[in-house]
């Protein structure tokens, strides 16, 4: 009888392991969604800028050339802001400026609007998300009759 108990004693273990695996999966998804929401709310970011007086540039990292040639470099805090073109939805970011000074690279317009740091990735649409032309659903309904 001890052999029978040993054989069936671990019957619940695979279910427990599967539940733990499912819990870990959903926990990771929840963390991902929380991070995604934070990025959606973030419209500007505090960054450090390196301003080279010799090259007359401001960059987010110290350039190798400026370091090697020992240019006078000043380190300063700045705000990085994120923008989307109203014409073509192209995105850009600026550091230390209230708005982009250049026109859009894709469409040439200068109609920028603030947007979040998060850039939603567009994947393939599901069948339920696709719009059907009016004629197609009529044909399907006629075939069913």
Backbone bond lengths (Angstrom), bond angles and torsions (degrees), N, CA, C in turn:
res aa  C-N    CA-C-N  psi(-1)  N-CA   C-N-CA  omega(-1)  CA-C   N-CA-C  phi
1 X - - - 1.446 - - 1.511 111.74 -
2 X 1.350 117.27 -26.37 1.461 119.23 178.24 1.522 110.89 -68.88
3 X 1.321 118.11 -29.48 1.462 121.49 177.08 1.509 111.94 -67.17
4 X 1.322 116.98 -37.56 1.463 121.24 178.66 1.525 110.06 -67.18
5 X 1.336 117.64 -43.67 1.462 121.11 179.32 1.521 111.00 -64.00
6 X 1.311 116.06 -39.15 1.467 119.70 179.37 1.517 110.37 -65.76
7 X 1.335 115.76 -37.57 1.461 120.41 -178.53 1.522 111.73 -67.00
8 X 1.329 117.68 -39.97 1.453 122.03 -177.01 1.527 113.22 -98.77
9 X 1.306 118.16 -3.76 1.456 122.34 -177.57 1.518 113.30 -64.71
10 X 1.319 119.14 -31.50 1.458 123.26 -177.87 1.525 112.57 -99.37
11 X 1.304 117.72 17.41 1.469 120.80 -177.21 1.523 111.66 -63.08
12 X 1.337 118.39 -31.05 1.457 121.36 179.99 1.514 113.11 -81.66
13 X 1.327 118.79 -15.82 1.466 122.37 -176.44 1.534 113.50 -60.87
14 X 1.334 120.17 -45.79 1.472 118.46 178.91 1.532 112.51 -61.28
15 X 1.338 116.82 -36.38 1.465 119.56 178.61 1.518 110.62 -67.02
16 X 1.348 116.59 -40.67 1.466 120.63 178.39 1.526 110.67 -63.51
17 X 1.333 116.68 -42.16 1.463 120.54 178.85 1.518 110.91 -63.82
18 X 1.315 116.44 -40.64 1.467 120.75 178.97 1.530 110.38 -65.14
19 X 1.341 116.82 -39.61 1.467 120.53 178.94 1.531 110.39 -67.03
20 X 1.334 117.52 -40.20 1.463 120.66 177.89 1.526 110.75 -63.83
21 X 1.323 116.09 -40.80 1.471 121.27 178.49 1.532 110.07 -63.15
22 X 1.325 116.37 -42.80 1.463 121.21 178.77 1.524 110.49 -65.21
23 X 1.341 117.32 -42.05 1.471 120.94 177.83 1.522 111.37 -61.29
24 X 1.339 117.32 -43.23 1.466 120.87 178.38 1.523 110.60 -62.67
25 X 1.320 116.74 -41.57 1.470 121.72 179.89 1.531 110.51 -60.64
26 X 1.341 116.49 -49.71 1.467 119.41 -177.64 1.524 111.68 -70.94
27 X 1.314 117.37 -31.52 1.461 121.08 176.27 1.536 109.84 -63.72
28 X 1.327 116.65 -43.19 1.466 120.87 177.75 1.530 110.68 -64.28
29 X 1.328 117.22 -39.92 1.467 120.88 177.81 1.527 111.44 -63.55
30 X 1.326 116.90 -41.57 1.468 120.71 178.89 1.520 110.72 -63.21
31 X 1.340 117.08 -42.12 1.465 121.27 177.72 1.518 110.02 -61.79
32 X 1.323 117.18 -44.48 1.466 122.07 178.92 1.526 110.39 -59.68
33 X 1.328 117.63 -44.29 1.460 121.50 -179.13 1.530 111.46 -66.30
34 X 1.344 117.46 -38.67 1.469 120.10 177.38 1.528 110.37 -63.04
35 X 1.336 116.68 -43.45 1.468 120.68 178.01 1.522 111.11 -63.57
36 X 1.325 116.38 -40.51 1.462 122.00 178.30 1.528 110.30 -60.92
37 X 1.330 116.96 -42.96 1.465 121.28 179.80 1.526 111.15 -64.64
38 X 1.332 117.20 -39.17 1.465 120.72 177.45 1.522 110.38 -62.14
39 X 1.335 116.54 -42.92 1.468 120.35 179.14 1.525 111.41 -65.54
40 X 1.337 117.44 -34.22 1.461 120.98 179.01 1.525 111.31 -65.83
41 X 1.333 117.09 -30.79 1.465 121.53 -179.27 1.528 112.07 -83.86
42 X 1.319 117.79 -18.12 1.452 122.22 -174.20 1.528 111.43 -82.38
43 X 1.331 116.28 110.88 1.465 121.27 -178.72 1.528 112.08 -104.75
44 X 1.332 116.74 -17.51 1.452 120.72 175.71 1.522 109.05 -148.94
45 X 1.327 115.30 156.85 1.448 121.70 -171.91 1.522 109.13 -137.72
46 X 1.322 117.08 134.31 1.463 120.55 177.02 1.522 108.42 -78.90
47 X 1.331 116.69 126.82 1.464 122.19 -179.61 1.530 109.51 -133.48
48 X 1.322 115.20 167.06 1.459 121.30 174.45 1.519 108.33 -103.37
49 X 1.319 116.15 134.46 1.468 121.87 -178.49 1.526 108.80 -117.75
50 X 1.328 115.33 139.57 1.468 121.47 176.08 1.519 107.88 -106.95
51 X 1.338 115.92 118.42 1.464 121.04 -177.94 1.529 108.91 -107.43
52 X 1.334 115.05 116.23 1.465 121.34 179.18 1.526 108.26 -93.17
53 X 1.323 116.25 123.86 1.469 119.80 -178.80 1.520 111.68 -78.04
54 X 1.327 117.84 -26.14 1.466 121.19 179.57 1.531 110.73 -74.87
55 X 1.327 116.12 -49.66 1.477 121.16 -178.78 1.529 111.95 -82.51
56 X 1.326 117.53 -14.79 1.459 123.15 -177.05 1.534 111.25 58.05
57 X 1.341 115.53 48.59 1.461 121.38 179.74 1.523 110.09 -127.84
58 X 1.307 115.24 156.11 1.464 122.60 172.89 1.524 106.90 -127.23
59 X 1.319 117.20 118.19 1.464 121.57 -176.32 1.525 110.24 -130.19
60 X 1.321 115.31 162.05 1.460 120.17 -178.86 1.530 112.24 -79.93
61 X 1.322 117.75 -13.20 1.464 120.82 174.90 1.526 108.64 -139.17
62 X 1.298 115.16 153.68 1.452 120.81 -178.20 1.531 109.18 -69.82
63 X 1.322 117.29 124.73 1.453 121.47 -177.72 1.526 110.58 -73.61
64 X 1.335 115.88 142.65 1.468 121.78 -179.15 1.522 111.25 -59.04
65 X 1.331 115.80 -41.16 1.465 120.26 -178.32 1.534 111.21 -62.15
66 X 1.334 116.31 -44.17 1.466 121.00 -179.95 1.533 110.26 -64.15
67 X 1.325 115.81 -38.35 1.460 120.71 179.37 1.532 110.77 -68.69
68 X 1.331 117.23 -45.89 1.466 121.98 -177.82 1.530 111.78 -65.81
69 X 1.334 116.36 -39.95 1.465 120.52 -178.28 1.531 112.61 -89.56
70 X 1.338 116.59 4.24 1.472 123.70 176.82 1.531 113.20 54.60
71 X 1.334 114.91 47.89 1.463 120.36 175.74 1.523 109.56 -69.36
72 X 1.341 117.28 150.76 1.465 119.10 174.52 1.531 109.66 -71.87
73 X 1.338 115.61 116.37 1.462 121.42 -175.70 1.524 108.92 -120.70
74 X 1.332 114.97 135.86 1.457 120.73 177.77 1.525 108.31 -113.01
75 X 1.323 116.07 133.42 1.462 122.40 178.97 1.527 107.46 -99.33
76 X 1.346 117.02 129.49 1.460 120.33 -177.18 1.528 111.12 -144.59
77 X 1.336 117.74 150.45 1.467 120.28 174.57 1.530 110.08 -78.31
78 X 1.320 116.05 149.30 1.470 120.85 178.13 1.529 108.74 -152.73
79 X 1.321 115.87 168.88 1.464 121.25 176.52 1.522 109.82 -107.82
80 X 1.320 115.21 131.84 1.467 120.88 173.83 1.522 105.82 -99.09
81 X 1.353 115.97 125.56 1.464 121.15 -178.59 1.529 109.51 -116.81
82 X 1.325 115.25 151.14 1.461 121.84 -174.45 1.527 110.14 -115.11
83 X 1.345 115.92 136.50 1.465 121.46 -175.97 1.522 111.06 -136.94
84 X 1.350 114.33 154.71 1.467 122.60 176.70 1.518 107.40 -127.37
85 X 1.335 115.95 138.12 1.461 121.42 178.08 1.531 108.72 -74.16
86 X 1.320 116.72 132.69 1.469 120.50 178.70 1.522 111.51 -71.55
87 X 1.331 116.59 -23.95 1.457 120.21 -177.72 1.519 113.54 -77.27
88 X 1.356 116.54 -46.46 1.469 118.63 -173.07 1.528 113.37 -129.04
89 X 1.319 118.03 3.77 1.471 123.97 179.73 1.526 113.70 66.46
90 X 1.322 117.26 15.64 1.461 121.22 174.99 1.530 107.72 -67.76
91 X 1.326 117.01 149.33 1.456 120.78 -176.49 1.516 111.05 -112.18
92 X 1.354 115.32 152.11 1.452 121.56 174.60 1.520 108.29 -150.88
93 X 1.314 116.04 167.22 1.454 120.72 176.55 1.518 108.53 -137.03
94 X 1.337 115.97 149.07 1.461 121.19 178.38 1.519 108.69 -128.15
95 X 1.319 115.16 149.57 1.464 120.88 179.57 1.523 108.31 -117.38
96 X 1.324 115.99 123.23 1.456 121.37 176.28 1.509 115.76 78.16
97 X 1.317 118.43 4.18 1.467 122.34 179.67 1.527 109.25 -120.09
98 X 1.343 117.33 149.78 1.465 118.38 178.63 1.533 113.17 -72.27
99 X 1.351 117.01 -33.57 1.467 121.96 179.42 1.524 108.71 -144.09
100 X 1.345 117.79 159.17 1.470 119.85 176.06 1.529 110.87 -63.06
101 X 1.313 116.48 138.90 1.470 120.68 179.51 1.522 111.70 -89.85
102 X 1.315 118.11 -21.68 1.459 121.09 -178.31 1.530 111.00 -96.13
103 X 1.313 115.78 160.70 1.462 121.37 175.41 1.528 109.35 -77.20
104 X 1.317 115.47 165.82 1.458 121.89 178.81 1.532 109.94 -62.29
105 X 1.320 116.30 136.82 1.473 120.50 -179.89 1.526 112.28 -71.00
106 X 1.334 116.70 -28.57 1.468 119.79 -177.24 1.519 113.21 -83.72
107 X 1.346 116.70 -50.42 1.466 118.45 -172.85 1.534 113.65 -111.91
108 X 1.330 117.91 -9.92 1.461 120.77 176.65 1.520 115.30 83.77
109 X 1.337 118.41 -2.75 1.461 121.01 179.85 1.532 109.88 -79.95
110 X 1.328 115.64 162.28 1.464 119.92 176.14 1.524 110.18 -120.29
111 X 1.309 116.55 36.43 1.465 122.31 -179.46 1.527 108.72 -99.18
112 X 1.326 116.32 83.80 1.463 121.72 -177.41 1.519 110.49 -96.23
113 X 1.336 116.34 143.63 1.452 121.85 172.36 1.524 108.46 -128.98
114 X 1.334 115.79 145.14 1.459 119.89 179.53 1.519 109.23 -64.69
115 X 1.308 115.80 143.35 1.453 120.62 175.99 1.527 108.53 -142.37
116 X 1.296 116.48 175.29 1.460 120.07 -178.82 1.525 110.49 -83.32
117 X 1.321 114.08 167.38 1.462 120.58 178.14 1.530 110.00 -66.77
118 X 1.319 116.29 -30.34 1.464 122.07 -177.11 1.524 110.77 -71.16
119 X 1.314 115.00 131.35 1.462 120.52 177.39 1.516 107.34 -117.26
120 X 1.324 116.13 108.63 1.457 120.68 -177.17 1.524 110.06 -67.38
121 X 1.311 114.26 129.62 1.461 119.67 179.34 1.519 108.66 -84.59
122 X 1.314 115.43 134.16 1.458 119.70 -179.56 1.522 108.56 -100.57
123 X 1.315 115.71 117.08 1.458 121.20 179.01 1.512 109.82 -103.82
124 X 1.317 116.33 -171.45 1.460 119.35 177.92 1.528 110.15 -67.46
125 X 1.317 115.66 145.83 1.459 120.47 -179.08 1.518 110.37 -82.15
126 X 1.332 115.60 146.59 1.451 121.43 174.74 1.527 108.51 -76.60
127 X 1.317 116.57 161.18 1.467 120.16 178.39 1.523 111.27 -57.98
128 X 1.337 117.13 -36.35 1.462 120.58 -178.57 1.524 112.13 -70.30
129 X 1.348 118.05 -19.23 1.457 121.66 -179.13 1.530 113.13 -91.70
130 X 1.311 117.50 -12.53 1.462 121.26 -177.04 1.521 110.47 -81.89
131 X 1.314 114.80 139.93 1.460 119.81 175.73 1.520 108.98 -84.90
132 X 1.315 115.67 138.26 1.460 120.55 179.85 1.521 107.98 -105.82
133 X 1.332 116.11 134.00 1.455 120.26 176.35 1.523 109.60 -64.34
134 X 1.298 116.89 149.91 1.469 121.43 -174.80 1.522 112.60 -56.39
135 X 1.298 118.93 -39.21 1.460 121.14 -176.45 1.512 113.07 -67.28
136 X 1.334 117.77 -30.50 1.461 120.70 -175.82 1.523 112.22 -68.79
137 X 1.347 117.80 -42.40 1.467 118.36 -177.88 1.541 110.87 -72.51
138 X 1.341 118.38 -25.69 1.456 120.24 175.68 1.512 110.08 -67.23
139 X 1.347 116.80 -43.25 1.459 119.76 177.68 1.505 111.46 -60.13
140 X 1.321 117.92 -42.07 1.458 121.38 179.98 1.525 110.76 -63.48
141 X 1.335 116.70 -42.61 1.464 120.26 179.53 1.541 111.67 -64.74
142 X 1.327 117.00 -35.82 1.469 120.11 178.91 1.519 111.19 -69.81
143 X 1.326 117.50 -34.18 1.455 121.41 179.41 1.536 110.73 -68.38
144 X 1.322 116.93 -34.02 1.453 121.67 -177.97 1.518 110.33 -67.33
145 X 1.362 118.10 -35.38 1.476 122.76 -177.04 1.452 110.48 -67.71
